[in-house]
Amino acid sequence: MENRQPSGQIPIAVIIGRCAVRLWGLTGEERLTRQLRAAGIASAIGGGDGALCRRDREAIASNGALLLRADFLFDQRTLQQMLSGPDTMLEAADGEGRTVLVAACVAAAHVAAVMEAMVEGGPAPHLEGVTRQSAAELRSSYVAGVLKADRPLLLPIRRERVAELESYLYAASYKGVTDLVTKWVWPLPAMQVVRWCTRYRITPNAVTTTGLALVIAATWLFAHGYFAAGLVPAWLMTFLDTVDGKLARVTVTSTRFGHYLDHGTDLVHPPLWYAAWGAGVVGGIQHLEVLTPTLLWILAGYVAGRIAEGVFKHLVAGFSMFTWQPFDSYFRLVTGRRNPNLILLTASVMVGDPAAGLTAVAVWTVVSTLILIVRTCQGMVVRLQGRPMSPWLEAFGPAGGHRPRYAQPFVPDGAALARLAR
């Protein structure tokens, strides 16, 4: 994601200091370099002790500089806020009771003073025309990519707090609104697999490719009537579908190819599984005409549901339907998508009636789609009436304040994040 200055120029990034402590396999400098690249800054200067070569000084003189301490954990929104607000210095607690300058986006004339303060580990200097801001003042924001509201935080990286910081990064990578399996069953085991992948340098694309192989295996097994056996690679695939996204986010290794591979696989394989399941029920693909009405209802419902979601997001509201109101977020837990439908298919195998599972999937897919269409129409009415529309989660920050019980499943644990920030 790029976030450019209004003038079209991006300041030179200077990473101050060194941080050998690894979080999810990355040192502080490595993480910042990847984050800056994602923000549109292709290269970053390692300021180290504050010494810059002549070419670096000339580049800063033309563009100004974004300066960041390597021993602090920034999230992407913090960097974006700094880039969108030049002439700003950001202070935070260093974990030892001191307030220190950790980031600044300033013109060339102020770079030397800012670098000196960062290298010495002191507070922000008083500079004319430059705003001083604390980490507590960072704006909470709705994060469309992970469908939740969260506050950007600055956290000091300390070796004794690696486990806490890695847990924070992992939790921040998780979607606030998703299905019930992904939300409540997969997080802990997926975290362990993500840790294993970082240890052995397994990439998110490798995980996604493994998931694609499992899709093919499940399809073959379903089509040949091996329903129980097919459910094993099917559920493993859904698990890896959680792992690859989290691995990409905590290691800052998202790629355009990986995005298309992941989402393309997610979009195409559910209908294939249902057709294969039907072939297994009737004894072969040549007999599928017996189930044509059921499969057509599933396919039509699946496509219509996706279209309804797309219309709502891109033509009606500008954000995901599932974040519009509390009902929509709760409904996403059980919407007729792959994981809830897999629960229906698994239950049918457990009771010895795979055909009933396919019927249940058809019924629930159609019901879910009708609800999505109704919600899209309701959104259109609101828009035509000129009333504002926004994600309901924007009203809740992760720290402080009262959170109604109905919001708790979709809002981060503010107390845990506050402990980290102290």
Phi, psi and omega in degrees: 000129180261147178218093188265158177295154177305327181284350183092352180258142176251132180294159174290137179266133178235120178264120186262130176086185180230151176213102182278349180293128183260130173245118186052042173084000184243136171287169179302317180295318180296317180296313180298320179300317179292320179294320179295321177298319178294334179273002177102004178256107190289333181218152180231144179270133174274102183288332179055250181270012178100357180276132179234145178282170184299317182297321178296317180297323179293321179294320179294323181298331182271332190238346191079187184212146168256114184251135185222137175279132184290339184266023173235147180265116178254147168257170189298326182290329176297315179297319180294321178295321178294318181293327182275353179231075181297165184061049180225138173241141185240125179251155177206162176287139184267006180088355180237023176086006181249152173259124185232157175280124185241341180205150178202142173237103191223163176288166185303325184296338183256357186298316184299315181295321180293316180298319179299316180296321181290316181297322181279349180073037181254179178286175179292135177285163176275112181237134183296129177082002181249128183275135173263132183225145178260160179301328181294341182269358178299138186284132170295149181209156175276131183254104186298324184297330181240012171052053176200161176264137183204156178258130175299138180233153171247124183233132176292137179270117180231140184300324183286353182243020183302314182299318179295316183292322177294323177296321178298312180299320180293315180297322180293337181279350186273140177292141177282330182237116180198189181282164187294328179291310180298324186282321190240344181258316188278335191308309184292309177296325179295324179298320180293322179290321176300319178298318179296319180296319179293325181296321183257015174056041175274128186276158175301322180295327177294321177295316180297319179295321175298319177299321178297320176297322178292326175301314180296317180297315180297319180299315180296314181295318177299314184297335181260011173084008178268071190293312181297317179295322181292331179293336180295304177294332179296311179291324176298321179297316180296327177293313179293334176294333172282318184297315187296321179293318180293320179298318180296322184285317184286338178256003179052053183235028177294138177230157178298318179298315179298322179299311182291322179297315182294307184287328176295317177297315180299323184286324190269323194286330181303312177300325178296320178297318182294320177295317179296320177299317178298319178298321178293325180293317186268000176091022176140155183295335181291345180254012186295342181300338178297326183257013183307313180300317181297314181293325178293321177297319179296312183295314180298317179295319181297311181294315181297323178296316178297320178296317179300316178298317180295318179298315180299314185289314190265335184246338185254302191247328185087008176211168183297137177304326187286359176245008184293303181223163182308320179305317184294321179293319177293321180295329178299334179301328186234008180307147184292065175251187189305306187294312175300323178291326176296327176299317179297317180293320179297316179299322181293324177291321180297328178265003175080025182221075181300329180297321179295328178296319179293321177297317179298320178298318180298313182296313184290327176296316180294315179299314180300317182294321177299320178296318179296320179294318178299317181294323177296317178296320178296321176297321178298319179297314179301316180295317180295330178281355178079013180277146181290150176231134178204157177297133182296337181290344179298339184281351187239128171261164183282344185231137174076163176078165180274132176246118178302152182302325183292343181268344190300323180294344187243006182240134181301160179282099183298325182297318181295318180291325179296322178298322179292324185285342182293000000 
